[in-house]
């Protein structure tokens, strides 16, 4: 094979190739029209025609109140001290709200503003059928009258073509004289997952199995964008079976999404199948994540069908759909392509990016006062949780090799600005209690977003004004104190409140049953052990280095010392997978992955909060939770945590 990809072309060129081919096939338009009755099934559908009012609404002059129709000039001169009497049947008539106004009348007086009179001049027994009424204030023409066409006039524009229908739109359509509406037919999209290694959610898992959820995400995206998705049963890596499914799906659907098999491995058949069954337009797009995208057309007897070969990594799959599928569905539905709200924010750290690709960088976004910050999240194509946690995307265009900390960036938002303004930004050390805080903060309309950069990284984030608070557990060996020495060293001039979150136990994560018979940190001298470390600046890394020094163990002889992970759960996962024999971390993470745990040290984990935020309304619910019985109980139930000092102010 001379090339891994047929092409590796710029994103816009890839889009243009597909659009031109679809246009040439006569498919760059609304695919069809459904005429549906005016009911709730129309919500979310896209109008295929412009709605012009067939009738006026209201189509007659209507009383806007329960009251009496009058000719306004007959009330001129009426005063509180000199009322005017109008005879019922001659000068006035009773109307309920919505009744048509008599031709001779031009105003309505509410029933509570008149005095109904009987034949003898007393108060009428039935105020709706008096002999006469007394009026003590003049009224102007068309007072309390809904004039014909007040809402809409016949031939007036009601709703434009391409409009996404909302509940109130159905009322407007009915008022305009419609009982059915023509809406764009939902495009039919087939989603075909491929891969012998795939298993369905809930099935027993063995090494090498991968849970198939790409088709779930893609189908949900299609439905969110107005399409009708069909998830085809997973197809193993068999050329003829995949080809057969593609041909069948193309015959019955408007678009085919063929998931995985788009690279160039021995069982990656997608590009070859597209080329054999039709025309391969693109194989490889200069975009990250999502490089091995396939775009093509499947030949049919009556029409050709577009096909997108979607990369198998979940983040690549979801973003490929956003980039290529959503615009196509928008055209077929006759609606405007989705344009996410954008905002400007400052990137919180340096980002390197390949110069030849458009990169879609996932970010968490938060406000510190009026300053918006965007913190880069994991860039792995397989990290679906990075999309769950993402508040938006930053597109780094081709030719730009990265960003410097503090650079302004445009963020395409996944969330509203109101949600972002209620986001508590946490940068620093990782602890599982932060996830519990996020859960308990939800009823208070607060979101907690944490970025794991280690304790020292959190202090630097405070110094640069990039976080509301930081988690930290930095031990000073000389004094035995946590965090205060480092605060004095790095941010002595920033007014800071130091609040204890938890005490916790650090120790060694061990494989179940401790097969290597590891007895303590001194065993890291053994050359038959593989260790996994934490990143520079992490409190756990500093704790390790201190105790290695106490034991006289040079870091360079520890196998795996340079293998770094960014949080306790990630380090525990490395041990659970067998890639390492042990790691230093907190007991709760070991328990979460069903590992053995060798307790070694107790430590204090603090929250470092700049005073301006400690006094803010935003953080008030968080600080209150440190005294909350239910929250404290939830933390205490997790192994390795001590809540006796929770909420105490250290500084």
C-alpha positions as CSV (number, residue, x, y, z in Angstrom):
1,X,0.0,0.0,0.0
2,X,1.6,3.3,-1.1
3,X,-0.5,5.5,1.2
4,X,-2.2,5.1,4.6
5,X,-4.9,7.4,3.4
6,X,-6.2,8.2,-0.1
7,X,-5.9,11.9,0.9
8,X,-5.2,14.0,3.9
9,X,-7.0,17.1,2.7
10,X,-8.1,20.4,4.5
11,X,-11.5,20.3,6.1
12,X,-13.2,22.8,3.9
13,X,-12.0,21.0,0.7
14,X,-13.4,17.7,2.1
15,X,-16.8,19.4,2.8
16,X,-16.9,20.9,-0.6
17,X,-16.2,17.6,-2.4
18,X,-19.1,16.0,-0.6
19,X,-21.5,18.9,-1.1
20,X,-20.7,19.2,-4.8
21,X,-21.3,15.5,-5.4
22,X,-24.6,15.6,-3.4
23,X,-25.6,18.7,-5.3
24,X,-24.8,17.0,-8.6
25,X,-27.0,14.0,-7.6
26,X,-30.0,16.3,-7.0
27,X,-30.0,15.8,-3.3
28,X,-28.9,19.2,-2.0
29,X,-32.5,20.1,-1.0
30,X,-35.4,19.1,1.2
31,X,-35.9,15.4,0.6
32,X,-39.6,15.4,1.0
33,X,-42.7,16.7,2.7
34,X,-45.0,15.2,5.4
35,X,-48.4,16.7,5.9
36,X,-49.4,16.2,9.5
37,X,-52.4,17.1,11.7
38,X,-52.0,20.1,14.0
39,X,-51.0,18.3,17.2
40,X,-48.1,17.7,19.5
41,X,-46.4,15.4,17.0
42,X,-45.3,18.5,15.1
43,X,-43.1,19.8,18.0
44,X,-39.5,20.1,16.8
45,X,-40.4,19.5,13.1
46,X,-39.2,21.9,10.4
47,X,-41.7,23.8,8.3
48,X,-41.5,23.0,4.6
49,X,-43.6,25.9,3.6
50,X,-44.0,29.5,4.6
51,X,-47.2,30.1,6.7
52,X,-49.3,33.0,5.6
53,X,-52.4,33.8,7.6
54,X,-55.5,32.4,5.8
55,X,-57.8,34.4,8.1
56,X,-57.5,37.3,10.4
57,X,-57.3,36.6,14.1
58,X,-59.7,37.5,15.6
59,X,-61.8,37.6,12.5
60,X,-64.4,39.9,14.1
61,X,-64.4,42.7,16.6
62,X,-64.6,40.9,20.0
63,X,-65.2,42.0,23.5
64,X,-62.1,41.7,25.6
65,X,-64.0,41.8,28.9
66,X,-67.3,40.7,30.5
67,X,-69.2,43.9,30.3
68,X,-71.5,46.2,28.3
69,X,-71.2,47.2,24.7
70,X,-71.7,51.0,24.2
71,X,-71.2,53.7,21.6
72,X,-68.4,55.7,23.1
73,X,-69.8,59.1,22.3
74,X,-72.9,58.3,24.4
75,X,-70.6,58.3,27.5
76,X,-69.0,61.7,27.0
77,X,-69.5,63.9,30.0
78,X,-70.0,61.1,32.4
79,X,-68.6,61.9,35.9
80,X,-68.5,60.3,39.3
81,X,-70.8,63.0,40.5
82,X,-72.9,63.2,37.3
83,X,-73.4,59.7,35.9
84,X,-75.0,59.1,32.5
85,X,-77.8,56.5,32.2
86,X,-77.9,54.2,29.2
87,X,-81.1,52.1,28.4
88,X,-80.5,48.4,28.0
89,X,-81.4,47.2,24.5
90,X,-81.3,50.7,23.1
91,X,-77.9,52.2,24.2
92,X,-76.1,49.1,25.5
93,X,-76.0,45.3,25.4
94,X,-74.3,42.7,27.7
95,X,-71.3,40.7,26.3
96,X,-69.2,37.9,27.6
97,X,-65.5,37.9,26.9
98,X,-65.0,36.9,23.2
99,X,-68.6,37.8,22.1
100,X,-68.8,39.8,18.8
101,X,-69.3,43.5,19.2
102,X,-72.6,44.8,17.8
103,X,-72.2,46.8,14.6
104,X,-73.5,50.0,16.3
105,X,-71.0,49.8,19.3
106,X,-67.3,50.7,19.4
107,X,-66.4,50.1,23.1
108,X,-67.0,47.9,26.1
109,X,-67.3,48.9,29.7
110,X,-66.4,46.2,32.2
111,X,-69.3,45.0,34.3
112,X,-67.6,46.0,37.5
113,X,-67.4,49.7,36.3
114,X,-71.2,50.2,35.8
115,X,-74.3,50.3,38.1
116,X,-77.0,48.0,36.7
117,X,-80.5,49.4,37.4
118,X,-83.9,47.8,37.7
119,X,-87.2,49.3,36.4
120,X,-87.8,51.2,39.6
121,X,-84.3,52.7,39.7
122,X,-82.9,50.3,42.2
123,X,-80.0,47.8,41.7
124,X,-80.9,45.1,39.2
125,X,-81.2,41.6,40.6
126,X,-79.4,40.2,37.6
127,X,-76.5,42.6,36.7
128,X,-76.3,41.0,33.2
129,X,-80.0,41.8,32.4
130,X,-80.6,45.3,33.9
131,X,-83.2,47.7,32.8
132,X,-80.5,50.4,32.4
133,X,-76.9,51.1,33.5
134,X,-75.3,54.1,35.0
135,X,-71.8,55.1,33.7
136,X,-69.6,57.4,35.9
137,X,-66.6,57.8,33.5
138,X,-66.4,58.4,29.8
139,X,-64.7,55.7,27.6
140,X,-62.7,56.1,24.4
141,X,-63.4,54.3,21.1
142,X,-62.3,50.7,21.0
143,X,-61.7,50.5,24.8
144,X,-61.7,46.8,25.9
145,X,-62.2,45.6,22.4
146,X,-60.1,43.1,20.5
147,X,-60.3,44.5,17.0
148,X,-60.4,42.3,14.0
149,X,-56.9,41.3,13.0
150,X,-55.4,42.4,16.4
151,X,-53.3,39.2,16.5
152,X,-52.8,38.7,12.7
153,X,-54.4,39.9,9.5
154,X,-55.2,37.6,6.6
155,X,-52.2,37.2,4.2
156,X,-49.8,38.3,7.0
157,X,-46.5,36.2,7.5
158,X,-47.0,33.9,10.5
159,X,-44.0,31.5,10.3
160,X,-41.2,31.2,7.8
161,X,-40.1,28.1,5.9
162,X,-37.3,26.3,7.8
163,X,-38.7,27.3,11.2
164,X,-38.5,24.7,14.0
165,X,-41.9,24.4,15.5
166,X,-42.6,25.2,19.2
167,X,-45.8,24.6,21.1
168,X,-46.9,28.3,20.7
169,X,-46.4,28.0,17.0
170,X,-49.2,25.5,16.8
171,X,-51.6,27.9,18.3
172,X,-50.6,30.6,15.8
173,X,-51.0,28.2,13.0
174,X,-54.5,27.2,14.2
175,X,-55.4,30.9,14.7
176,X,-54.3,31.5,11.1
177,X,-56.7,29.0,9.8
178,X,-54.6,25.8,9.4
179,X,-55.5,22.3,10.6
180,X,-52.5,20.6,9.0
181,X,-48.9,21.7,8.3
182,X,-46.4,20.6,5.7
183,X,-43.1,19.8,7.4
184,X,-39.8,18.5,6.0
185,X,-39.5,14.7,5.9
186,X,-37.0,13.5,8.5
187,X,-33.9,12.2,6.7
188,X,-33.4,8.5,7.3
189,X,-29.9,7.7,8.6
190,X,-28.5,4.2,9.0
191,X,-25.7,3.7,11.6
192,X,-23.6,0.6,11.1
193,X,-21.1,-0.3,13.8
194,X,-18.4,-2.7,12.8
195,X,-15.8,-4.7,14.7
196,X,-15.4,-8.2,15.9
197,X,-14.3,-6.9,19.3
198,X,-17.5,-5.1,20.0
199,X,-20.0,-6.2,22.7
200,X,-23.3,-4.6,23.6
201,X,-23.8,-2.7,26.9
202,X,-24.6,-5.0,29.8
203,X,-22.9,-8.1,28.2
204,X,-20.1,-9.8,30.1
205,X,-16.7,-8.3,29.4
206,X,-13.4,-10.1,28.7
207,X,-10.0,-8.7,27.8
208,X,-10.1,-7.3,24.3
209,X,-13.8,-6.6,24.3
210,X,-15.0,-3.0,23.6
211,X,-18.5,-1.8,24.6
212,X,-20.3,-0.6,21.5
213,X,-21.8,2.8,22.2
214,X,-20.7,4.8,19.2
215,X,-23.9,3.9,17.4
216,X,-25.9,5.0,20.4
217,X,-24.2,8.5,20.4
218,X,-24.4,8.9,16.7
219,X,-28.1,7.9,16.5
220,X,-28.9,10.3,19.3
221,X,-27.1,13.1,17.5
222,X,-29.1,12.4,14.3
223,X,-32.4,12.5,16.2
224,X,-31.4,15.7,18.1
225,X,-30.7,17.3,14.7
226,X,-34.1,16.3,13.3
227,X,-33.3,13.0,11.5
228,X,-34.6,9.5,11.9
229,X,-31.9,7.0,12.9
230,X,-31.7,3.3,12.5
231,X,-29.0,1.4,14.4
232,X,-28.0,-1.6,12.5
233,X,-26.8,-4.7,14.4
234,X,-23.1,-4.8,14.9
235,X,-21.2,-6.3,12.0
236,X,-18.0,-8.3,12.6
237,X,-14.8,-7.5,10.6
238,X,-15.9,-9.5,7.5
239,X,-15.5,-7.7,4.1
240,X,-18.5,-9.3,2.4
241,X,-20.9,-8.9,5.4
242,X,-20.0,-5.3,5.8
243,X,-20.4,-4.7,2.1
244,X,-23.8,-6.4,2.1
245,X,-25.0,-4.2,5.1
246,X,-23.8,-1.0,3.4
247,X,-25.6,-1.8,0.1
248,X,-28.8,-2.7,2.0
249,X,-28.7,0.4,4.2
250,X,-28.0,2.7,1.2
251,X,-31.1,1.3,-0.5
252,X,-33.4,2.1,2.4
253,X,-31.8,5.3,3.8
254,X,-30.8,8.8,2.8
255,X,-27.4,8.6,4.6
256,X,-25.2,5.8,5.9
257,X,-22.8,6.2,8.8
258,X,-20.2,3.3,8.7
259,X,-18.5,3.3,12.1
260,X,-14.9,2.2,12.4
261,X,-12.7,0.4,9.9
262,X,-11.7,3.7,8.3
263,X,-8.0,3.5,9.1
264,X,-5.6,1.3,7.2
265,X,-5.2,-1.8,9.4
266,X,-5.6,-5.4,8.1
267,X,-9.3,-5.4,9.0
268,X,-10.1,-1.8,8.0
269,X,-12.3,-2.4,5.0
270,X,-14.5,0.8,4.9
271,X,-12.6,2.8,2.2
272,X,-12.3,-0.3,-0.1
273,X,-16.0,-1.1,0.3
274,X,-17.0,2.5,-0.5
275,X,-14.8,2.6,-3.6
276,X,-16.2,-0.7,-4.8
277,X,-19.8,0.2,-4.2
278,X,-19.7,3.7,-5.5
279,X,-17.3,6.6,-5.4
280,X,-14.7,7.3,-2.7
281,X,-14.4,11.1,-2.5
282,X,-12.2,11.6,0.6
283,X,-10.2,9.3,2.8
284,X,-8.4,11.3,5.4
285,X,-9.1,14.8,6.6
286,X,-6.7,17.2,8.2
287,X,-8.7,17.5,11.4
288,X,-8.0,16.3,15.0
289,X,-9.5,14.3,16.4
290,X,-11.0,12.5,13.4
291,X,-8.2,12.1,10.9
292,X,-9.4,8.9,9.1
293,X,-12.8,10.2,7.9
294,X,-14.2,8.7,4.8
295,X,-16.7,10.5,2.5
296,X,-18.3,8.9,-0.5
297,X,-21.4,8.0,-2.5
298,X,-22.9,4.5,-2.8
299,X,-24.4,3.8,-6.3
300,X,-28.0,2.8,-6.5
301,X,-30.5,2.0,-9.2
302,X,-32.7,5.0,-8.5
303,X,-30.4,7.3,-6.6
304,X,-27.0,7.5,-5.0
305,X,-26.6,7.6,-1.3
306,X,-24.0,9.6,0.7
307,X,-21.9,7.6,3.1
308,X,-19.6,8.8,5.9
309,X,-16.9,6.5,7.3
310,X,-16.8,7.5,10.9
311,X,-13.6,6.8,13.0
312,X,-14.0,4.3,15.7
313,X,-12.6,6.4,18.6
314,X,-15.7,7.8,20.4
315,X,-14.6,11.5,20.5
316,X,-13.6,11.4,16.8
317,X,-17.0,9.8,16.0
318,X,-19.0,12.4,17.8
319,X,-17.1,15.3,16.4
320,X,-17.1,13.9,12.9
321,X,-20.9,13.9,13.1
322,X,-20.9,17.5,14.2
323,X,-18.7,18.5,11.4
324,X,-20.1,16.5,8.4
325,X,-23.6,15.1,9.4
326,X,-25.3,18.1,11.0
327,X,-24.8,20.5,8.1
328,X,-26.1,17.8,5.7
329,X,-29.2,17.2,7.8
330,X,-29.8,20.9,8.0
331,X,-29.8,21.2,4.2
332,X,-32.2,18.2,3.8
333,X,-34.6,19.7,6.4
334,X,-34.5,23.2,5.0
335,X,-33.3,24.7,8.3
336,X,-30.4,26.9,9.2
337,X,-27.2,25.0,10.1
338,X,-26.7,25.0,13.9
339,X,-24.5,27.9,15.0
340,X,-23.4,27.4,18.6
341,X,-23.0,30.5,20.7
342,X,-19.5,31.8,20.9
343,X,-17.6,33.6,23.5
344,X,-14.1,34.8,24.0
345,X,-12.0,33.4,26.9
346,X,-8.3,33.1,27.9
347,X,-6.7,29.8,27.5
348,X,-5.2,28.7,30.9
349,X,-2.1,26.8,29.7
350,X,0.1,26.4,26.8
351,X,-1.2,24.1,24.1
352,X,0.9,22.6,21.3
353,X,-1.0,21.7,18.1
354,X,0.0,20.1,14.8
355,X,0.4,22.9,12.2
356,X,-1.2,20.9,9.4
357,X,-4.5,20.1,11.0
358,X,-7.6,21.9,12.3
359,X,-7.8,20.9,15.9
360,X,-11.0,20.7,17.9
361,X,-9.8,21.3,21.5
362,X,-12.3,20.4,24.3
363,X,-12.3,23.0,27.1
364,X,-13.9,23.6,30.5
365,X,-15.0,27.2,30.9
366,X,-15.5,29.3,34.0
367,X,-15.8,33.0,35.0
368,X,-13.6,34.5,37.6
369,X,-15.3,37.8,38.1
370,X,-15.8,39.2,34.6
371,X,-12.8,37.2,33.2
372,X,-13.7,34.1,31.2
373,X,-11.2,31.2,31.2
374,X,-10.9,28.1,29.1
375,X,-9.0,25.1,30.6
376,X,-8.0,22.4,28.1
377,X,-9.3,18.9,28.8
378,X,-7.9,15.6,27.8
379,X,-7.2,15.4,24.1
380,X,-7.4,11.6,23.7
381,X,-9.8,10.4,20.9
382,X,-11.0,7.6,23.2
383,X,-11.9,9.8,26.2
384,X,-15.7,10.2,25.8
385,X,-15.9,11.8,29.2
386,X,-13.9,14.7,27.9
387,X,-16.9,15.6,25.8
388,X,-19.3,15.1,28.7
389,X,-17.2,17.5,30.8
390,X,-16.5,19.9,28.0
391,X,-18.2,23.3,28.1
392,X,-17.2,24.0,24.6
393,X,-14.7,23.6,21.8
394,X,-11.8,25.8,20.7
395,X,-10.9,25.4,17.0
396,X,-7.1,25.8,16.4
397,X,-6.9,26.4,12.7
398,X,-4.3,24.8,10.3
399,X,-1.1,26.7,10.3
400,X,-1.2,27.6,14.0
401,X,1.2,25.4,16.0
402,X,-0.5,26.1,19.3
403,X,-1.5,28.6,21.9
404,X,0.3,30.3,24.7
405,X,-1.2,30.6,28.2
406,X,-3.3,33.7,28.4
407,X,-4.1,33.8,24.7
408,X,-7.6,34.9,23.8
409,X,-9.6,32.1,22.1
410,X,-13.1,31.8,20.6
411,X,-15.1,29.0,22.4
412,X,-18.0,27.3,20.7
413,X,-20.3,26.8,23.7
414,X,-22.1,23.6,24.6
415,X,-23.6,25.3,27.6
416,X,-25.4,28.6,28.3
417,X,-23.5,31.6,29.8
418,X,-25.8,31.5,32.8
419,X,-24.6,27.9,33.5
420,X,-21.0,29.0,33.1
421,X,-21.5,31.9,35.5
422,X,-22.7,29.4,38.1
423,X,-19.6,27.2,37.6
424,X,-17.1,26.8,40.3
425,X,-13.6,26.4,38.7
426,X,-11.2,24.1,40.6
427,X,-7.7,23.6,39.4
428,X,-5.2,21.6,41.5
429,X,-4.9,18.2,43.1
430,X,-7.3,15.5,42.5
431,X,-9.6,14.0,45.2
432,X,-12.7,11.9,44.9
433,X,-14.5,14.1,47.4
434,X,-14.5,16.8,44.7
435,X,-16.9,14.6,42.7
436,X,-19.1,14.3,45.7
437,X,-19.1,18.1,46.1
438,X,-20.2,18.4,42.5
439,X,-23.1,16.0,43.2
440,X,-24.2,17.8,46.3
441,X,-23.9,21.3,44.7
442,X,-26.3,20.5,41.9
443,X,-29.5,21.4,43.8
444,X,-28.0,24.8,44.4
445,X,-27.6,25.5,40.7
446,X,-23.9,25.3,41.0
447,X,-21.6,23.3,38.7
448,X,-18.1,22.3,39.9
449,X,-15.5,21.7,37.2
450,X,-12.2,20.4,38.3
451,X,-9.0,20.2,36.3
452,X,-6.3,18.0,37.7
453,X,-2.8,19.6,37.5
454,X,-1.4,18.7,40.9
455,X,-1.2,20.7,44.1
456,X,1.6,23.0,42.9
457,X,-0.2,23.5,39.7
458,X,-3.2,24.7,41.7
459,X,-1.1,27.2,43.6
460,X,0.2,28.5,40.3
461,X,-3.3,28.8,39.0
462,X,-4.2,30.9,42.0
463,X,-1.2,33.1,41.3
464,X,-2.3,33.6,37.7
465,X,-5.9,34.3,38.7
466,X,-7.2,31.3,36.9
467,X,-9.3,29.4,39.5
468,X,-11.8,30.0,42.2
469,X,-10.0,27.5,44.5
470,X,-7.3,24.8,44.5
471,X,-7.1,21.4,46.2
472,X,-3.7,20.9,47.8
473,X,-1.8,18.4,50.0
474,X,1.8,19.6,49.8
475,X,3.9,18.4,52.8
476,X,6.8,20.5,54.0
477,X,9.3,17.8,55.3
478,X,11.1,20.4,57.5
479,X,8.0,21.5,59.5
480,X,5.6,18.6,58.9
481,X,3.0,21.2,57.9
482,X,0.8,21.0,54.8
483,X,0.5,23.7,52.2
484,X,1.3,26.8,54.3
485,X,5.1,26.7,53.4
486,X,4.3,26.6,49.7
487,X,1.7,29.3,50.0
488,X,4.3,31.6,51.6
489,X,6.9,30.7,49.0
490,X,4.7,31.2,45.9
491,X,1.7,33.4,46.7
492,X,2.6,35.4,49.9
493,X,0.7,38.5,48.8
494,X,-2.6,36.9,47.9
495,X,-5.2,37.0,50.7
496,X,-6.1,33.4,51.0
497,X,-8.4,31.2,53.1
498,X,-7.2,27.7,53.7
499,X,-10.0,25.3,54.7
500,X,-9.5,21.6,55.4
501,X,-11.6,19.3,53.3
502,X,-10.5,15.9,54.5
503,X,-7.8,13.9,56.1
504,X,-7.0,10.9,54.0
505,X,-4.8,7.8,53.9
506,X,-2.0,7.4,51.2
507,X,-0.6,4.0,50.5
508,X,0.3,1.6,47.7
509,X,-2.2,0.3,45.2
510,X,-1.5,-3.5,44.7
511,X,-2.9,-6.1,42.5
512,X,-5.6,-8.3,44.1
513,X,-3.9,-10.8,46.4
514,X,-0.6,-8.9,46.3
515,X,1.1,-11.5,44.0
516,X,4.4,-9.7,44.1
517,X,4.4,-9.7,48.0
518,X,5.0,-6.0,48.3
519,X,5.5,-5.0,51.9
520,X,6.4,-1.3,51.7
521,X,7.9,1.5,49.8
522,X,11.4,0.1,50.2
523,X,10.3,-2.7,47.8
524,X,10.5,-0.1,45.0
525,X,14.2,-1.0,44.8
526,X,13.3,-4.4,43.4
527,X,13.8,-4.7,39.6
528,X,10.9,-7.1,39.2
529,X,8.5,-4.4,40.1
530,X,6.9,-1.8,37.8
531,X,5.7,1.4,39.4
532,X,3.4,4.2,38.1
533,X,4.1,7.7,39.3
534,X,2.2,11.0,39.5
535,X,3.1,14.1,37.5
536,X,5.6,16.8,38.6
537,X,4.0,19.2,41.1
538,X,1.5,16.6,42.4
539,X,1.4,16.4,46.2
540,X,1.6,12.6,46.0
541,X,4.8,12.9,43.9
542,X,6.4,15.2,46.5
543,X,5.3,12.7,49.2
544,X,6.9,9.9,47.3
545,X,10.1,11.8,46.7
546,X,10.4,12.7,50.4
547,X,10.0,9.1,51.6
548,X,12.3,7.7,48.9
549,X,14.9,10.2,50.2
550,X,14.3,9.1,53.8
551,X,14.9,5.4,52.6
552,X,17.9,6.3,50.6
553,X,16.3,5.1,47.3
554,X,17.5,7.1,44.2
555,X,14.5,7.7,42.0
556,X,16.4,6.6,38.9
557,X,16.4,3.0,40.1
558,X,12.6,2.8,40.5
559,X,11.2,1.1,37.4
560,X,8.4,3.2,36.1
561,X,9.3,6.4,38.1
562,X,8.9,8.4,34.8
563,X,5.5,6.9,34.0
564,X,3.1,9.6,35.0
565,X,-0.6,9.8,35.5
566,X,-2.7,12.8,36.5
567,X,-5.0,11.6,39.1
568,X,-5.4,8.8,41.7
569,X,-8.0,6.8,39.7
570,X,-5.9,6.9,36.5
571,X,-2.9,5.5,38.5
572,X,-5.1,2.8,40.1
573,X,-6.4,1.9,36.6
574,X,-2.8,1.3,35.5
575,X,-2.3,-1.2,38.3
576,X,-5.7,-2.8,37.8
577,X,-4.8,-3.3,34.1
578,X,-1.5,-5.1,35.0
579,X,0.7,-2.5,33.3
580,X,2.2,-1.7,36.7
581,X,2.5,-3.6,40.0
582,X,2.0,-0.7,42.3
583,X,1.4,3.0,42.7
584,X,1.1,5.5,45.5
585,X,-2.3,7.0,46.0
586,X,-5.4,7.3,48.3
587,X,-7.3,4.4,49.6
588,X,-10.7,5.4,48.1
589,X,-9.2,5.1,44.6
590,X,-7.8,1.7,45.4
591,X,-11.2,0.5,46.7
592,X,-13.0,1.9,43.6
593,X,-11.0,-0.4,41.3
594,X,-11.1,-3.4,43.7
595,X,-7.4,-3.4,44.4
596,X,-5.5,-4.4,47.5
597,X,-4.2,-1.4,49.5
598,X,-1.2,-1.1,51.8
599,X,-1.7,2.0,54.0
600,X,1.4,4.0,54.7
601,X,0.8,7.7,55.5
602,X,-2.0,10.0,56.7
603,X,-2.2,13.5,55.3
604,X,-4.4,16.6,55.2
605,X,-6.1,17.8,52.0
606,X,-7.0,21.5,52.0
607,X,-9.0,23.9,49.8
608,X,-7.0,27.0,49.0
609,X,-9.5,29.8,48.3
610,X,-8.7,33.5,47.5
611,X,-10.6,35.6,49.9
612,X,-12.5,37.5,47.2
613,X,-14.1,34.2,46.2
614,X,-14.4,32.8,49.7
615,X,-16.7,35.7,50.5
616,X,-18.7,35.3,47.2
617,X,-22.2,34.2,46.7
618,X,-20.9,31.7,44.1
619,X,-18.9,29.6,46.7
620,X,-21.3,30.0,49.6
621,X,-23.1,26.7,49.0
622,X,-19.8,24.9,48.8
623,X,-18.6,26.2,52.1
624,X,-22.0,25.5,53.7
625,X,-21.7,21.8,52.5
626,X,-18.6,21.3,54.7
627,X,-21.0,21.6,57.7
628,X,-23.8,19.6,56.1
629,X,-24.6,16.3,57.9
630,X,-25.5,14.4,54.7
631,X,-22.4,15.5,52.8
632,X,-20.1,14.6,55.7
633,X,-21.7,11.2,56.1
634,X,-21.3,10.5,52.4
635,X,-17.6,11.3,52.6
636,X,-17.1,9.4,55.8
637,X,-18.6,6.3,54.2
638,X,-15.8,6.2,51.6
639,X,-12.7,4.3,52.7
640,X,-9.6,6.1,53.9
641,X,-11.2,9.5,54.7
642,X,-11.3,11.3,58.1
643,X,-13.8,14.1,58.4
644,X,-12.9,15.2,61.9
645,X,-11.3,18.5,60.6
646,X,-13.6,19.1,57.7
647,X,-14.5,22.8,57.4
648,X,-11.8,24.0,59.8
649,X,-10.0,27.2,58.8
650,X,-6.2,26.6,58.8
651,X,-5.4,30.1,57.7
